[in-house]
């Protein structure tokens, strides 16, 4: 027993089973090694048509070289099919992955990559006129540690069965109505199933904007209202995603431009508005032209209380007074000028008398 088998043995003696539409999926020890198997439902193995269809599916899958095809070998017991032994690997279904870690759906790129891989492989199947018909989480497998999806059996091999509901028991939600009613199946049947898978993945959260119209059209009850092919469905999804990214890029550019403009405006010096207030003129100082001088009283009277005739009279009187003052000042200045020579002569005569008096003595 190698190290991996020892670890597997320590998980418990009772194998953990996962219910698939065709049987129970679990790990089983075969020839001393643990292998993953699908124990088929007896309601299916009792049908000869189911056994023949399963053998064709197994032979077809062995010839495939796609990395998304899970190969298997059918085991018989007393001439009756009992189980499918899967190729070597540590396998788990998408249902188990979501149960162990529901937040994996929110991981960046997980759903987008899963849907893209399934669409690409479905397109390859359609090129060989093979249709999977049921993209239920229980029918999609992963290797532990890997995110690439694998598909096991394909529904189009089992169209000869009389009752399709027994084949898809527990997974009816992911099967197109025309398949369950044994109608005509084509690429649009897989389009329906993929649309239901996308809706299931986002069941616990809101469906992304780019998926909403695609899922709505893909899951239409009338096949004529769906996408004609998986390629058309993928193209519509890619176009919606590109439109959204373009819109986001435009909005981001506008926001960045507005932010840069705001920073530019904030960094520019702002001009300050200064209000100039006119000073109030002092009324006490007055304007000499606003008052009239009274020469008799020596006081100023307000201009607003006098008539024009009174102002002319005051003006004439003032001029006469100023003229008389000027004449008196001129007369006084003249007299002062005449007195100066007389004083000088008096001074010289006094000096001569004193000299003569001195000689006589």
C-alpha positions in Angstrom: 0.0 0.0 0.0 1.4 3.3 -1.0 1.2 6.6 0.9 -1.9 7.8 -0.9 -3.7 4.5 -0.3 -2.9 4.7 3.4 -4.3 8.2 3.6 -7.4 7.0 1.8 -7.8 4.1 4.2 -7.6 6.4 7.2 -10.7 8.4 6.0 -12.9 5.5 7.0 -14.1 2.1 6.1 -17.4 3.2 4.8 -17.0 4.8 1.3 -18.6 8.2 0.7 -21.2 7.9 -2.1 -22.4 10.5 -4.5 -25.7 10.1 -6.2 -25.5 10.3 -10.0 -28.4 10.0 -12.4 -27.1 6.6 -13.5 -25.9 5.2 -10.1 -23.6 5.8 -7.1 -20.2 7.3 -7.4 -17.6 6.2 -4.8 -14.1 4.9 -4.2 -13.5 1.1 -4.2 -10.6 -1.2 -3.7 -9.9 -3.3 -6.7 -6.9 -5.7 -6.9 -5.3 -4.0 -3.9 -5.7 -0.5 -5.3 -8.4 2.2 -4.7 -10.3 3.1 -7.8 -13.3 5.3 -8.4 -16.3 3.5 -9.7 -20.0 4.2 -10.5 -22.3 1.4 -9.3 -25.1 1.4 -11.9 -28.8 1.5 -10.9 -30.5 -1.8 -11.3 -33.5 -0.1 -13.0 -31.1 0.7 -15.8 -29.0 -2.5 -16.0 -32.2 -4.5 -16.4 -32.6 -2.9 -19.8 -30.8 -4.5 -22.7 -31.0 -1.2 -24.6 -29.2 0.6 -21.8 -26.4 -2.1 -21.8 -25.9 -1.8 -25.5 -25.9 2.0 -25.5 -23.4 2.1 -22.6 -21.0 -0.2 -24.4 -21.1 2.1 -27.5 -20.4 5.1 -25.2 -17.5 3.3 -23.6 -15.9 2.4 -27.0 -16.4 5.9 -28.3 -14.8 7.5 -25.2 -11.7 5.3 -25.4 -11.0 6.8 -28.9 -11.1 10.4 -27.7 -8.0 12.3 -27.0 -9.7 15.3 -25.4 -8.5 16.3 -22.0 -12.2 16.8 -21.0 -13.3 13.2 -21.6 -13.3 10.8 -18.6 -12.7 7.3 -19.9 -14.2 4.3 -18.2 -14.5 0.5 -18.4 -17.8 -1.3 -18.0 -17.8 -4.4 -15.7 -20.2 -7.2 -16.0 -21.5 -9.8 -13.5 -23.2 -12.9 -14.8 -23.7 -11.2 -18.2 -25.2 -8.1 -16.7 -23.5 -4.7 -16.4 -22.9 -3.7 -12.8 -20.5 -0.8 -12.6 -18.2 1.6 -14.4 -14.5 1.7 -13.4 -13.1 5.2 -14.1 -9.6 5.8 -15.4 -6.9 6.3 -12.7 -7.1 9.5 -10.8 -8.4 11.1 -7.6 -11.8 12.2 -8.8 -14.6 14.3 -7.4 -17.8 15.8 -8.9 -18.6 19.4 -9.2 -21.4 18.9 -6.7 -18.8 17.6 -4.1 -16.5 20.6 -4.9 -19.4 23.1 -4.3 -20.4 21.3 -1.1 -16.9 21.3 0.3 -16.2 24.9 -0.7 -19.2 27.0 -1.7 -17.1 30.1 -2.0 -15.2 28.6 -5.0 -17.9 30.1 -7.2 -16.7 33.6 -6.1 -13.1 32.9 -7.0 -11.9 35.0 -9.8 -12.3 33.3 -13.2 -13.5 29.9 -11.8 -17.0 30.0 -13.4 -15.8 31.8 -16.5 -13.2 29.1 -17.2 -15.5 26.3 -16.3 -18.2 27.5 -18.7 -15.7 28.2 -21.5 -14.2 24.7 -21.2 -17.6 23.0 -21.3 -18.7 25.1 -24.2 -15.5 24.3 -26.2 -15.9 20.5 -25.5 -19.6 20.6 -26.3 -18.8 22.2 -29.7 -16.3 19.3 -30.4 -18.9 16.7 -29.4 -21.4 18.4 -31.7 -19.0 18.1 -34.6 -19.2 14.3 -34.2 -23.0 14.5 -33.7 -22.7 13.6 -30.0 -24.8 15.5 -27.4 -24.2 15.4 -23.7 -27.7 16.6 -22.8 -27.2 16.8 -19.0 -24.6 19.2 -17.6 -25.7 18.5 -14.0 -23.1 19.2 -11.3 -23.2 15.5 -10.5 -22.1 14.6 -14.0 -19.1 16.9 -14.2 -15.9 15.6 -12.7 -12.6 17.1 -11.6 -9.2 15.8 -10.6 -8.4 17.0 -7.1 -6.1 20.0 -7.4 -7.2 20.7 -11.0 -9.9 22.9 -12.4 -10.3 21.3 -15.8 -13.8 19.7 -16.1 -14.4 16.1 -17.3 -17.5 14.4 -18.7 -18.4 10.7 -18.4 -21.3 9.4 -20.4 -23.2 11.3 -23.1 -27.0 11.3 -23.3 -27.3 11.0 -27.1 -26.1 7.4 -26.9 -29.2 6.5 -24.8 -31.9 7.9 -27.0 -33.2 4.3 -27.7 -34.4 4.0 -24.1 -38.1 4.1 -23.7 -38.1 6.2 -20.5 -35.6 9.1 -20.4 -36.7 10.2 -17.0 -35.2 7.1 -15.4 -31.9 7.9 -17.1 -31.9 11.5 -15.7 -33.5 10.9 -12.3 -32.5 13.6 -9.9 -31.1 15.8 -12.6 -34.3 16.7 -14.6 -33.7 20.4 -14.0 -30.6 20.3 -16.3 -32.3 18.4 -19.1 -34.2 20.1 -21.9 -37.9 19.5 -22.1 -37.7 17.9 -25.6 -35.2 15.3 -24.2 -37.5 14.2 -21.4 -40.4 14.0 -23.8 -38.4 12.0 -26.4 -38.5 14.8 -28.9 -35.9 15.9 -31.4 -32.5 16.6 -29.8 -29.8 18.8 -31.3 -27.3 21.4 -30.2 -30.0 23.6 -28.7 -30.6 20.8 -26.1 -27.1 21.3 -24.8 -27.5 25.1 -24.9 -30.5 24.7 -22.5 -28.5 22.4 -20.2 -25.5 24.8 -20.1 -27.8 27.7 -19.4 -29.3 25.8 -16.4 -25.9 25.0 -15.1 -24.8 28.7 -15.1 -28.0 29.6 -13.3 -27.4 26.9 -10.7 -23.8 28.1 -10.1 -25.1 31.6 -9.2 -28.1 30.4 -7.3 -26.8 31.7 -4.0 -25.8 35.0 -5.4 -26.9 37.5 -8.1 -26.4 36.4 -11.7 -23.6 38.6 -13.3 -24.9 41.2 -15.7 -23.2 39.6 -18.8 -24.8 36.2 -18.0 -28.4 37.4 -17.5 -29.6 37.8 -21.1 -27.5 34.8 -22.2 -29.0 32.5 -19.6 -32.5 33.8 -20.3 -32.3 33.0 -24.0 -30.5 29.7 -23.5 -33.1 28.3 -21.1 -36.2 29.2 -23.2 -38.7 26.3 -23.2 -39.2 26.6 -26.9 -36.0 25.4 -28.7 -36.6 27.9 -31.5 -36.1 30.7 -29.0 -32.7 29.5 -27.9 -29.3 30.0 -29.4 -28.9 27.8 -32.5 -25.5 26.4 -31.3 -23.1 26.5 -28.4 -20.8 28.7 -30.5 -23.5 31.3 -30.9 -24.1 31.2 -27.1 -20.4 31.6 -26.4 -20.1 34.5 -29.0 -23.0 36.3 -27.3 -21.4 35.9 -23.9 -18.1 37.2 -25.1 -19.7 40.1 -26.9 -21.6 41.1 -23.7 -18.5 40.8 -21.6 -16.5 42.9 -24.1 -19.3 45.6 -24.1 -19.3 45.7 -20.3 -15.5 46.0 -20.2 -15.5 48.7 -22.8 -18.1 50.6 -20.8 -16.1 50.2 -17.6 -13.0 51.4 -19.4 -14.8 54.5 -20.7 -16.3 55.3 -17.3 -12.9 54.8 -15.7 -11.3 57.1 -18.2 -13.9 59.8 -17.4 -13.4 59.4 -13.7 -9.6 59.7 -14.0 -10.0 62.8 -16.2 -12.3 64.4 -13.7 -10.0 63.5 -10.9 -7.0 65.0 -12.7 -9.0 68.2 -13.5 -10.0 68.5 -9.8 -6.4 68.1 -8.7 -5.3 70.7 -11.2 -7.9 73.2 -10.0 -7.0 72.5 -6.4 -3.3 73.1 -7.0 -3.8 76.4 -8.9 -3.4 79.5 -6.8 -6.8 81.1 -6.0 -7.3 84.9 -6.5 -8.6 86.5 -3.4 -11.5 89.1 -3.7 -10.8 92.2 -1.6 -13.5 94.6 -0.9 -12.5 98.3 -0.9 -14.6 100.5 1.5 -14.8 104.2 0.9 -13.8 106.2 4.0 -16.4 108.2 5.6 -15.6 111.9 5.3 -15.7 113.8 8.5 -18.5 116.3 8.6 -16.8 118.3 11.3 -14.0 119.4 9.0 -16.4 120.8 6.4 -15.6 122.3 3.1 -14.6 126.0 3.1 -16.7 126.5 0.0 -19.8 125.1 1.8 -19.9 128.1 4.2 -19.8 131.9 4.0 -17.6 134.0 6.2 -19.3 136.8 8.1 -16.8 139.6 8.4 -18.8 141.4 11.1 -19.1 138.4 13.4 -16.0 136.5 12.2 -18.1 133.3 11.9 -19.0 130.9 9.1 -22.6 130.4 8.2 -24.0 127.4 6.3 -24.3 127.9 2.6 -27.5 126.1 2.4 -29.4 128.7 4.5 -28.5 131.8 2.4 -30.0 133.1 -0.8 -28.0 134.1 -3.8 -28.4 137.9 -3.1 -27.2 137.4 0.5 -24.2 135.5 -0.7 -23.4 138.3 -3.2 -23.7 141.0 -0.5 -21.5 139.0 1.8 -19.0 138.5 -1.0 -18.9 142.2 -1.8 -18.5 143.1 1.9 -15.7 140.7 2.3 -13.9 142.2 -0.7 -14.2 145.7 0.8 -12.9 144.5 4.1 -9.9 142.8 2.4 -9.2 145.9 0.4 -9.2 148.2 3.5 -6.9 145.8 5.2 -4.6 145.8 2.3 -4.6 149.7 2.2 -3.9 149.9 6.0 -1.0 147.4 5.6 0.4 149.4 2.7 0.2 152.7 4.7 1.8 151.2 7.7 4.6 149.8 5.6 5.1 153.2 4.0 5.4 155.0 7.4 7.8 152.5 8.6 10.0 153.1 5.6 10.1 156.9 6.2 11.0 156.6 9.8 14.2 154.6 9.1 16.2 157.5 7.5 15.2 160.0 10.3 16.5 157.6 12.9 19.8 157.3 11.0 20.3 161.1 10.8 19.5 161.6 14.5 22.1 159.1 15.4 24.8 160.9 13.3 24.0 164.4 14.9 24.3 163.0 18.4 27.7 161.6 17.7 29.0 165.0 16.2 27.7 167.0 19.3 29.5 164.6 21.6 32.8 165.1 19.7 32.5 168.9 19.7 31.8 168.9 23.4 34.9 166.8 24.1 37.1 169.3 22.3 35.8 172.2 24.3 36.6 170.5 27.6 
